Amino acid sequence: MKREALIQQLENTKDWDVIIIGGGATGLGAAMDAATRGYKTILVEQADFAKGTSSKATKLVHGGVRYMAQGDLGLVKEACHERGLLLKNAPHLTRNTSFVIPNYTWWDNLKYTIGLKFYDFLAGKLSLGKSRYIGKSAVLEDLPTITPKGLKGGVVYQDGQFDDSRLAVNIAQTAVENGACVLNYFKVTGVIKNDSGKIIGIHAKDIETEKIYDITGNVVINATGVYADNILQMDKPNAPHLVKPSQGVHLTLDRSFLPGDKALMIPKTSDGRVLFAVPWHNKLIVGTTDTLRDHPELEPKALDQEVDFILETAQQYLVKKPTKKDVLAVFAGLRPLAAPQGDGKNTKEISRSHKILVADSGLVTIIGGKWTTFRRMAQDTIDKAIEIGAIPSKACVTEQLHIHGYDTTVNHQEELHFYGSDLKVLKQLESENPAFAEKLSPNYEYTVANVVFAVRNELANKVEDVLGRRFRLLFLDAKTAVNVSRKVAEIMAKELGKPQDWVDQEVSDFAKVASVYQLN
């Protein structure tokens, strides 16, 4: 993916079949779906791919045990199916993980054993393995730092986990390999309509050069997540608000708080939700919260009460009690939930299922959903464009599509496993230029080559793109990310031909962003 080549593709193409606004999970999935069907496809994203919600998930590819408890069985069945497909199509980024529910009453043992058998049933042929009841000693073996007092046993079940922003980048690469044009740092400034009021395109500004492009085509898809209302109001200034942002916060801790490769699932917290503690990139991710927010933000900040809630809940279950000083990083994402009717304030009232809406102007908007079902959401969105007659009918081919980086031989214990088949290219860079093998930090495997590769092959424009999303140091250890930011900026400046004042500005910009990820 070269920015210059993609902009040239934009300038050389008169009319597109499909124009997509938004470079998160949903938009990128739609671009991949459309391009693999053979449509001329372009996607624009105002910031970086997965900059918002799509890089801040709980890192789970799951059916959603919580949604089953709420009776949303259709969503659970769909998500379990999509989970199985994703584990097959992106094995370098996904893996089957054992989750343990520790139970402190005999009734919970019975309830969750039966409930998770039903979860297995909903997964059907794409099940990741059978759930089972285990005794107290087995729970303590699987979760050695769990509180033993009052423990009555537990249930083990299987679910998937993944690297969200890496998957976003690989989906973008898959789309480009199939002919799509995908551009980050391209902001939509307005829509183009014909004399009868139908949307036939968008105005988009290249943030790098401030050049405005008029992009026209057969259908415009609004896949902007929590920003969907902004695009709807470009089409119709008095359009009602359809999206309600719900904030989910996660904390990153050292693995010593829960060693081993099993994940912990707490099925009912003090506020009636679930809490996960999941091993991820040799750290432990603990979350999440569910707090309604009024306005979307690109970098939402965790509220003090959300951080306290996660820590207090974890302290109840872990022998080694995490405190604020143990938090290596904190990140908050906004779920784009379909707004409830009336005055509903509780996020439990808001469905996680996706909805596709078609405006009078022909604008297609997709809202709601979750990472696990991104492929199905994309398929449904492109099918809707066919249904309304915007594009000719062509069959979806993504169910069995291998995503860029596909590699069944990766060792998930290796720190850089998430590159998949691209790891060979990285190692080749290091062998051709020994300076590229230099580590950015002694405590992590990331090298100069990782930065160079991100710039040359993954459309990384800013230090934050590299440290936050091309590899995940900002999410794993925010302080170390700040410490290496100048080195990363200097490597990028050399690759991009940028002056010293660009380096200084990038270091300053990154420090501001990273401050949101640090508690102390």
VOKOLRO-260783 format. One record per residue (C-alpha): residue number from 1; x, y, z. Coordinates in nm, 2 decimals, decimal comma, always signed. Layout:
<nodes>
<NUM; <X; Y; Z>> ...
</nodes>
This chain:
<nodes>
<1; <+0,00; +0,00; +0,00>> <2; <+0,17; +0,32; -0,12>> <3; <-0,01; +0,65; -0,07>> <4; <+0,12; +0,80; -0,39>> <5; <+0,00; +0,51; -0,60>> <6; <-0,34; +0,51; -0,43>> <7; <-0,39; +0,89; -0,48>> <8; <-0,29; +0,84; -0,85>> <9; <-0,56; +0,56; -0,87>> <10; <-0,81; +0,81; -0,72>> <11; <-0,71; +1,08; -0,97>> <12; <-0,72; +0,84; -1,27>> <13; <-1,07; +0,70; -1,19>> <14; <-1,37; +0,90; -1,30>> <15; <-1,67; +0,71; -1,14>> <16; <-1,66; +0,45; -0,87>> <17; <-1,91; +0,17; -0,81>> <18; <-1,89; +0,20; -0,43>> <19; <-1,77; +0,49; -0,22>> <20; <-1,72; +0,41; +0,15>> <21; <-1,68; +0,67; +0,43>> <22; <-1,50; +0,53; +0,74>> <23; <-1,19; +0,32; +0,79>> <24; <-1,29; +0,11; +1,09>> <25; <-1,39; -0,25; +1,10>> <26; <-1,72; -0,20; +0,92>> <27; <-1,59; +0,03; +0,65>> <28; <-1,28; -0,17; +0,57>> <29; <-1,49; -0,49; +0,57>> <30; <-1,73; -0,33; +0,32>> <31; <-1,43; -0,22; +0,10>> <32; <-1,29; -0,58; +0,11>> <33; <-1,63; -0,73; +0,03>> <34; <-1,70; -0,48; -0,26>> <35; <-1,36; -0,51; -0,41>> <36; <-1,36; -0,89; -0,40>> <37; <-1,69; -0,89; -0,58>> <38; <-1,53; -0,69; -0,86>> <39; <-1,68; -0,34; -0,79>> <40; <-1,46; -0,03; -0,84>> <41; <-1,43; +0,06; -0,47>> <42; <-1,29; +0,36; -0,28>> <43; <-1,27; +0,42; +0,10>> <44; <-1,17; +0,74; +0,28>> <45; <-1,10; +0,77; +0,65>> <46; <-1,06; +1,11; +0,83>> <47; <-0,78; +0,98; +1,06>> <48; <-0,59; +0,65; +1,06>> <49; <-0,75; +0,31; +1,00>> <50; <-0,91; +0,18; +1,32>> <51; <-0,81; +0,50; +1,50>> <52; <-1,13; +0,50; +1,70>> <53; <-1,35; +0,22; +1,83>> <54; <-1,19; -0,05; +1,61>> <55; <-0,85; -0,04; +1,79>> <56; <-1,00; -0,03; +2,14>> <57; <-1,19; -0,36; +2,17>> <58; <-1,16; -0,63; +2,44>> <59; <-0,96; -0,82; +2,18>> <60; <-1,22; -1,10; +2,17>> <61; <-1,37; -1,27; +1,87>> <62; <-1,67; -1,41; +2,05>> <63; <-2,03; -1,50; +2,03>> <64; <-2,11; -1,30; +2,34>> <65; <-2,21; -1,49; +2,65>> <66; <-2,37; -1,17; +2,79>> <67; <-2,60; -1,14; +2,49>> <68; <-2,71; -1,49; +2,54>> <69; <-2,81; -1,41; +2,89>> <70; <-3,01; -1,12; +2,76>> <71; <-3,19; -1,35; +2,52>> <72; <-3,04; -1,21; +2,20>> <73; <-2,98; -1,56; +2,06>> <74; <-2,99; -1,45; +1,69>> <75; <-2,69; -1,23; +1,75>> <76; <-2,50; -1,50; +1,95>> <77; <-2,56; -1,76; +1,67>> <78; <-2,44; -1,52; +1,40>> <79; <-2,14; -1,41; +1,60>> <80; <-2,04; -1,77; +1,68>> <81; <-2,06; -1,85; +1,31>> <82; <-1,85; -1,54; +1,21>> <83; <-1,60; -1,62; +1,49>> <84; <-1,54; -1,96; +1,34>> <85; <-1,49; -1,81; +0,99>> <86; <-1,25; -1,54; +1,12>> <87; <-1,03; -1,79; +1,30>> <88; <-1,00; -1,99; +0,97>> <89; <-0,94; -1,68; +0,75>> <90; <-0,69; -1,49; +0,97>> <91; <-0,50; -1,76; +1,18>> <92; <-0,20; -1,53; +1,23>> <93; <-0,42; -1,27; +1,42>> <94; <-0,67; -1,50; +1,59>> <95; <-0,65; -1,79; +1,83>> <96; <-0,87; -2,02; +2,03>> <97; <-0,85; -1,94; +2,40>> <98; <-0,98; -2,11; +2,71>> <99; <-1,19; -1,89; +2,94>> <100; <-1,25; -1,99; +3,30>> <101; <-1,54; -1,88; +3,51>> <102; <-1,46; -1,93; +3,88>> <103; <-1,78; -2,00; +4,08>> <104; <-1,83; -1,92; +4,44>> <105; <-2,18; -2,08; +4,48>> <106; <-2,30; -2,43; +4,38>> <107; <-2,59; -2,27; +4,20>> <108; <-2,35; -2,07; +3,98>> <109; <-2,17; -2,40; +3,89>> <110; <-2,49; -2,55; +3,77>> <111; <-2,62; -2,23; +3,60>> <112; <-2,31; -2,16; +3,40>> <113; <-2,24; -2,52; +3,31>> <114; <-2,58; -2,55; +3,15>> <115; <-2,57; -2,21; +3,00>> <116; <-2,24; -2,26; +2,83>> <117; <-2,35; -2,60; +2,69>> <118; <-2,62; -2,39; +2,51>> <119; <-2,35; -2,15; +2,39>> <120; <-2,16; -2,45; +2,24>> <121; <-2,49; -2,56; +2,07>> <122; <-2,54; -2,22; +1,91>> <123; <-2,19; -2,23; +1,76>> <124; <-2,28; -2,55; +1,56>> <125; <-2,02; -2,69; +1,33>> <126; <-1,79; -2,39; +1,39>> <127; <-1,76; -2,46; +1,76>> <128; <-1,41; -2,40; +1,91>> <129; <-1,45; -2,68; +2,16>> <130; <-1,68; -2,80; +2,43>> <131; <-1,73; -2,62; +2,76>> <132; <-1,70; -2,83; +3,08>> <133; <-1,73; -2,81; +3,45>> <134; <-1,41; -2,83; +3,65>> <135; <-1,34; -2,87; +4,02>> <136; <-1,18; -2,62; +4,26>> <137; <-0,83; -2,76; +4,22>> <138; <-0,85; -2,74; +3,84>> <139; <-0,97; -2,38; +3,86>> <140; <-0,66; -2,29; +4,08>> <141; <-0,44; -2,47; +3,83>> <142; <-0,58; -2,28; +3,54>> <143; <-0,60; -1,95; +3,72>> <144; <-0,32; -1,97; +3,99>> <145; <-0,38; -1,61; +4,12>> <146; <-0,76; -1,64; +4,16>> <147; <-0,90; -1,59; +4,51>> <148; <-0,94; -1,95; +4,66>> <149; <-1,16; -1,86; +4,96>> <150; <-1,51; -1,98; +4,90>> <151; <-1,43; -2,12; +4,55>> <152; <-1,67; -2,40; +4,46>> <153; <-1,54; -2,49; +4,11>> <154; <-1,57; -2,34; +3,77>> <155; <-1,66; -2,37; +3,40>> <156; <-1,42; -2,37; +3,11>> <157; <-1,54; -2,26; +2,77>> <158; <-1,37; -2,17; +2,44>> <159; <-1,38; -1,84; +2,26>> <160; <-1,15; -1,65; +2,02>> <161; <-0,92; -1,35; +2,06>> <162; <-0,74; -1,13; +1,81>> <163; <-0,54; -0,81; +1,75>> <164; <-0,80; -0,56; +1,63>> <165; <-0,60; -0,28; +1,46>> <166; <-0,37; -0,53; +1,30>> <167; <-0,67; -0,70; +1,15>> <168; <-0,80; -0,36; +1,03>> <169; <-0,46; -0,30; +0,85>> <170; <-0,47; -0,65; +0,70>> <171; <-0,82; -0,61; +0,57>> <172; <-0,72; -0,28; +0,41>> <173; <-0,43; -0,46; +0,24>> <174; <-0,66; -0,74; +0,12>> <175; <-0,90; -0,48; -0,02>> <176; <-0,61; -0,30; -0,21>> <177; <-0,48; -0,63; -0,34>> <178; <-0,83; -0,68; -0,49>> <179; <-0,83; -0,34; -0,66>> <180; <-0,97; -0,11; -0,40>> <181; <-0,84; +0,23; -0,32>> <182; <-0,82; +0,30; +0,05>> <183; <-0,70; +0,63; +0,19>> <184; <-0,64; +0,73; +0,55>> <185; <-0,62; +1,10; +0,65>> <186; <-0,89; +1,19; +0,39>> <187; <-1,17; +1,39; +0,55>> <188; <-1,52; +1,41; +0,40>> <189; <-1,63; +1,78; +0,39>> <190; <-1,96; +1,74; +0,21>> <191; <-2,18; +1,53; -0,02>> <192; <-2,25; +1,58; -0,39>> <193; <-2,61; +1,55; -0,51>> <194; <-2,77; +1,56; -0,85>> <195; <-3,07; +1,78; -0,95>> <196; <-3,32; +1,53; -0,81>> <197; <-3,15; +1,52; -0,46>> <198; <-2,98; +1,18; -0,50>> <199; <-2,63; +1,15; -0,35>> <200; <-2,38; +1,08; -0,63>> <201; <-2,05; +1,14; -0,44>> <202; <-1,85; +1,32; -0,18>> <203; <-1,61; +1,61; -0,13>> <204; <-1,30; +1,48; +0,05>> <205; <-0,99; +1,67; +0,17>> <206; <-0,64; +1,51; +0,17>> <207; <-0,52; +1,62; +0,52>> <208; <-0,16; +1,59; +0,40>> <209; <-0,19; +1,84; +0,11>> <210; <-0,52; +2,01; +0,19>> <211; <-0,63; +1,93; -0,17>> <212; <-1,00; +1,88; -0,22>> <213; <-1,12; +1,59; -0,43>> <214; <-1,47; +1,54; -0,58>> <215; <-1,53; +1,17; -0,58>> <216; <-1,84; +1,05; -0,76>> <217; <-2,00; +0,70; -0,79>> <218; <-2,31; +0,48; -0,78>> <219; <-2,35; +0,45; -0,41>> <220; <-2,22; +0,62; -0,10>> <221; <-2,19; +0,41; +0,22>> <222; <-2,17; +0,57; +0,56>> <223; <-1,97; +0,34; +0,78>> <224; <-1,84; +0,60; +1,03>> <225; <-1,94; +0,43; +1,35>> <226; <-2,00; +0,69; +1,63>> <227; <-1,97; +0,96; +1,36>> <228; <-2,26; +0,82; +1,15>> <229; <-2,49; +1,11; +1,25>> <230; <-2,24; +1,37; +1,12>> <231; <-2,26; +1,22; +0,77>> <232; <-2,64; +1,18; +0,79>> <233; <-2,66; +1,55; +0,87>> <234; <-2,45; +1,64; +0,57>> <235; <-2,72; +1,47; +0,37>> <236; <-3,01; +1,61; +0,57>> <237; <-2,93; +1,88; +0,82>> <238; <-3,23; +1,80; +1,05>> <239; <-3,17; +1,42; +1,04>> <240; <-3,24; +1,25; +1,38>> <241; <-2,96; +1,11; +1,59>> <242; <-2,93; +0,74; +1,53>> <243; <-2,62; +0,65; +1,72>> <244; <-2,56; +0,66; +2,10>> <245; <-2,19; +0,62; +2,20>> <246; <-2,12; +0,38; +2,48>> <247; <-1,77; +0,39; +2,63>> <248; <-1,57; +0,08; +2,71>> <249; <-1,25; +0,11; +2,91>> <250; <-0,97; -0,14; +2,95>> <251; <-0,66; -0,15; +3,16>> <252; <-0,33; -0,32; +3,07>> <253; <-0,14; -0,49; +3,35>> <254; <+0,17; -0,71; +3,38>> <255; <+0,10; -1,08; +3,32>> <256; <+0,21; -1,16; +3,68>> <257; <-0,14; -1,07; +3,79>> <258; <-0,28; -1,37; +3,60>> <259; <+0,00; -1,59; +3,47>> <260; <-0,06; -1,88; +3,23>> <261; <-0,25; -1,88; +2,90>> <262; <-0,61; -1,91; +3,03>> <263; <-0,84; -1,60; +3,04>> <264; <-1,07; -1,51; +3,33>> <265; <-1,44; -1,43; +3,28>> <266; <-1,64; -1,28; +3,57>> <267; <-2,00; -1,33; +3,46>> <268; <-2,17; -1,08; +3,69>> <269; <-2,00; -0,78; +3,84>> <270; <-2,15; -0,53; +4,09>> <271; <-2,32; -0,35; +3,80>> <272; <-2,46; -0,67; +3,65>> <273; <-2,22; -0,68; +3,36>> <274; <-1,92; -0,91; +3,27>> <275; <-1,55; -0,85; +3,32>> <276; <-1,27; -1,01; +3,13>> <277; <-0,90; -1,05; +3,21>> <278; <-0,74; -1,17; +2,89>> <279; <-0,37; -1,25; +2,82>> <280; <-0,27; -1,05; +2,51>> <281; <+0,08; -0,98; +2,37>> <282; <+0,24; -1,10; +2,69>> <283; <+0,04; -0,86; +2,90>> <284; <-0,30; -0,88; +3,07>> <285; <-0,60; -0,68; +2,93>> <286; <-0,88; -0,62; +3,19>> <287; <-1,22; -0,47; +3,11>> <288; <-1,47; -0,35; +3,02>> <289; <-1,71; -0,08; +3,12>> <290; <-2,03; +0,03; +2,95>> <291; <-2,09; +0,41; +3,00>> <292; <-2,32; +0,61; +2,78>> <293; <-2,15; +0,93; +2,65>> <294; <-2,31; +1,23; +2,49>> <295; <-2,07; +1,30; +2,21>> <296; <-1,82; +1,10; +2,00>> <297; <-1,45; +1,18; +2,04>> <298; <-1,14; +1,04; +1,86>> <299; <-0,95; +0,99; +2,18>> <300; <-1,21; +0,95; +2,46>> <301; <-1,06; +0,95; +2,81>> <302; <-1,14; +0,69; +3,08>> <303; <-1,34; +0,83; +3,37>> <304; <-1,20; +0,79; +3,72>> <305; <-1,50; +0,58; +3,82>> <306; <-1,45; +0,34; +3,53>> <307; <-1,09; +0,28; +3,62>> <308; <-1,18; +0,23; +3,99>> <309; <-1,46; -0,01; +3,90>> <310; <-1,23; -0,23; +3,69>> <311; <-0,96; -0,23; +3,96>> <312; <-1,20; -0,29; +4,25>> <313; <-1,36; -0,58; +4,06>> <314; <-1,03; -0,74; +3,97>> <315; <-0,91; -0,70; +4,33>> <316; <-1,21; -0,91; +4,45>> <317; <-1,10; -1,20; +4,23>> <318; <-0,72; -1,18; +4,23>> <319; <-0,48; -1,27; +4,51>> <320; <-0,23; -1,01; +4,37>> <321; <-0,44; -0,69; +4,39>> <322; <-0,38; -0,45; +4,10>> <323; <-0,37; -0,07; +4,18>> <324; <-0,34; +0,24; +3,97>> <325; <+0,04; +0,23; +3,99>> <326; <+0,03; -0,11; +3,82>> <327; <-0,16; +0,01; +3,51>> <328; <+0,08; +0,01; +3,21>> <329; <-0,19; +0,16; +2,98>> <330; <-0,55; +0,26; +2,98>> <331; <-0,76; +0,29; +2,67>> <332; <-1,12; +0,39; +2,61>> <333; <-1,33; +0,32; +2,30>> <334; <-1,68; +0,43; +2,20>> <335; <-1,92; +0,16; +2,07>> <336; <-2,15; +0,29; +1,80>> <337; <-2,48; +0,16; +1,94>> <338; <-2,81; +0,21; +1,77>> <339; <-2,98; +0,47; +1,99>> <340; <-3,27; +0,34; +2,19>> <341; <-3,62; +0,48; +2,13>> <342; <-3,76; +0,72; +2,38>> <343; <-3,55; +0,82; +2,68>> <344; <-3,36; +0,49; +2,72>> <345; <-3,05; +0,56; +2,92>> <346; <-2,94; +0,20; +3,00>> <347; <-2,69; +0,04; +2,75>> <348; <-2,86; -0,29; +2,82>> <349; <-3,16; -0,16; +2,62>> <350; <-2,94; -0,09; +2,32>> <351; <-2,90; -0,38; +2,07>> <352; <-2,55; -0,49; +1,96>> <353; <-2,71; -0,61; +1,63>> <354; <-2,63; -0,40; +1,33>> <355; <-2,89; -0,20; +1,13>> <356; <-2,87; -0,08; +0,77>> <357; <-3,07; +0,23; +0,67>> <358; <-3,13; +0,39; +0,33>> <359; <-3,20; +0,76; +0,31>> <360; <-3,43; +0,92; +0,05>> <361; <-3,11; +1,04; -0,11>> <362; <-2,98; +0,69; -0,15>> <363; <-2,72; +0,72; +0,12>> <364; <-2,66; +0,38; +0,28>> <365; <-2,58; +0,39; +0,65>> <366; <-2,46; +0,09; +0,86>> <367; <-2,48; +0,13; +1,24>> <368; <-2,43; -0,09; +1,55>> <369; <-2,26; -0,43; +1,53>> <370; <-1,93; -0,55; +1,68>> <371; <-1,59; -0,66; +1,55>> <372; <-1,67; -1,03; +1,55>> <373; <-1,95; -0,98; +1,29>> <374; <-1,77; -0,73; +1,07>> <375; <-1,76; -0,96; +0,77>> <376; <-2,14; -1,03; +0,79>> <377; <-2,21; -0,66; +0,84>> <378; <-2,01; -0,58; +0,52>> <379; <-2,19; -0,85; +0,32>> <380; <-2,53; -0,72; +0,43>> <381; <-2,43; -0,36; +0,35>> <382; <-2,31; -0,44; -0,01>> <383; <-2,62; -0,66; -0,05>> <384; <-2,83; -0,36; +0,04>> <385; <-2,66; -0,15; -0,22>> <386; <-2,75; -0,42; -0,48>> <387; <-3,11; -0,44; -0,34>> <388; <-3,17; -0,07; -0,40>> <389; <-3,04; -0,10; -0,75>> <390; <-2,73; +0,11; -0,70>> <391; <-2,49; -0,16; -0,83>> <392; <-2,54; -0,48; -1,03>> <393; <-2,58; -0,81; -0,84>> <394; <-2,26; -1,00; -0,77>> <395; <-2,21; -1,28; -0,52>> <396; <-2,02; -1,23; -0,19>> <397; <-1,70; -1,43; -0,17>> <398; <-1,56; -1,34; +0,17>> <399; <-1,67; -1,64; +0,37>> <400; <-1,36; -1,84; +0,26>> <401; <-1,13; -1,55; +0,18>> <402; <-0,79; -1,56; +0,34>> <403; <-0,70; -1,22; +0,48>> <404; <-0,36; -1,06; +0,41>> <405; <-0,09; -1,22; +0,62>> <406; <-0,26; -1,56; +0,63>> <407; <-0,03; -1,81; +0,78>> <408; <-0,13; -2,13; +0,96>> <409; <+0,23; -2,20; +1,09>> <410; <+0,26; -1,90; +1,32>> <411; <+0,37; -1,95; +1,68>> <412; <+0,14; -1,73; +1,89>> <413; <+0,40; -1,73; +2,17>> <414; <+0,63; -1,52; +1,95>> <415; <+0,60; -1,15; +2,01>> <416; <+0,58; -1,06; +1,64>> <417; <+0,35; -1,35; +1,53>> <418; <+0,08; -1,10; +1,42>> <419; <+0,27; -1,02; +1,10>> <420; <+0,19; -1,37; +0,97>> <421; <+0,34; -1,42; +0,62>> <422; <+0,48; -1,06; +0,63>> <423; <+0,73; -1,16; +0,90>> <424; <+0,96; -1,30; +0,63>> <425; <+0,97; -0,95; +0,47>> <426; <+1,05; -0,79; +0,80>> <427; <+1,33; -1,03; +0,87>> <428; <+1,46; -0,97; +0,51>> <429; <+1,48; -0,60; +0,59>> <430; <+1,68; -0,67; +0,89>> <431; <+1,92; -0,90; +0,71>> <432; <+1,97; -0,65; +0,42>> <433; <+2,04; -0,36; +0,66>> <434; <+2,18; -0,46; +1,00>> <435; <+2,09; -0,11; +1,14>> <436; <+1,72; -0,21; +1,09>> <437; <+1,76; -0,50; +1,34>> <438; <+1,82; -0,25; +1,63>> <439; <+1,55; -0,27; +1,90>> <440; <+1,35; +0,04; +1,98>> <441; <+1,34; -0,06; +2,35>> <442; <+1,54; -0,34; +2,52>> <443; <+1,22; -0,48; +2,68>> <444; <+1,03; -0,54; +2,35>> <445; <+1,10; -0,72; +2,02>> <446; <+1,01; -0,42; +1,80>> <447; <+1,29; -0,30; +1,58>> <448; <+1,37; -0,02; +1,33>> <449; <+1,25; -0,26; +1,06>> <450; <+0,90; -0,26; +1,21>> <451; <+0,88; +0,12; +1,17>> <452; <+1,02; +0,11; +0,81>> <453; <+0,78; -0,17; +0,72>> <454; <+0,48; +0,03; +0,86>> <455; <+0,57; +0,33; +0,65>> <456; <+0,66; +0,14; +0,33>> <457; <+0,38; -0,12; +0,33>> <458; <+0,10; -0,02; +0,58>> <459; <+0,02; +0,35; +0,51>> <460; <+0,16; +0,47; +0,84>> <461; <+0,18; +0,85; +0,83>> <462; <+0,23; +0,95; +1,19>> <463; <+0,42; +0,82; +1,50>> <464; <+0,09; +0,74; +1,66>> <465; <-0,01; +0,51; +1,36>> <466; <+0,31; +0,31; +1,42>> <467; <+0,32; +0,29; +1,80>> <468; <-0,06; +0,26; +1,85>> <469; <-0,18; +0,05; +1,56>> <470; <+0,09; -0,10; +1,33>> <471; <+0,23; -0,25; +1,65>> <472; <+0,07; -0,21; +1,99>> <473; <+0,33; -0,05; +2,22>> <474; <+0,10; +0,24; +2,32>> <475; <-0,17; +0,00; +2,43>> <476; <+0,08; -0,23; +2,61>> <477; <+0,32; +0,01; +2,78>> <478; <+0,23; +0,38; +2,72>> <479; <+0,54; +0,51; +2,91>> <480; <+0,78; +0,31; +2,70>> <481; <+0,59; +0,42; +2,38>> <482; <+0,66; +0,79; +2,48>> <483; <+1,03; +0,71; +2,55>> <484; <+1,08; +0,56; +2,20>> <485; <+0,87; +0,82; +2,01>> <486; <+1,15; +1,04; +1,90>> <487; <+1,35; +0,75; +1,76>> <488; <+1,04; +0,64; +1,57>> <489; <+0,98; +0,99; +1,44>> <490; <+1,34; +1,01; +1,31>> <491; <+1,31; +0,68; +1,13>> <492; <+0,98; +0,78; +0,97>> <493; <+1,12; +1,13; +0,87>> <494; <+1,40; +0,96; +0,69>> <495; <+1,16; +0,72; +0,51>> <496; <+0,91; +1,00; +0,42>> <497; <+1,16; +1,28; +0,35>> <498; <+1,04; +1,50; +0,63>> <499; <+1,23; +1,79; +0,80>> <500; <+1,34; +1,81; +1,16>> <501; <+1,05; +2,04; +1,26>> <502; <+0,81; +1,75; +1,15>> <503; <+1,00; +1,52; +1,39>> <504; <+0,96; +1,77; +1,68>> <505; <+0,59; +1,82; +1,60>> <506; <+0,52; +1,45; +1,58>> <507; <+0,69; +1,38; +1,91>> <508; <+0,49; +1,66; +2,07>> <509; <+0,16; +1,54; +1,91>> <510; <+0,23; +1,18; +2,03>> <511; <+0,30; +1,29; +2,38>> <512; <-0,05; +1,46; +2,39>> <513; <-0,22; +1,14; +2,26>> <514; <-0,02; +0,91; +2,50>> <515; <-0,12; +1,12; +2,80>> <516; <-0,47; +0,98; +2,76>> <517; <-0,33; +0,63; +2,78>> <518; <-0,15; +0,69; +3,11>> <519; <-0,28; +0,71; +3,47>> <520; <+0,04; +0,84; +3,62>> 
</nodes>
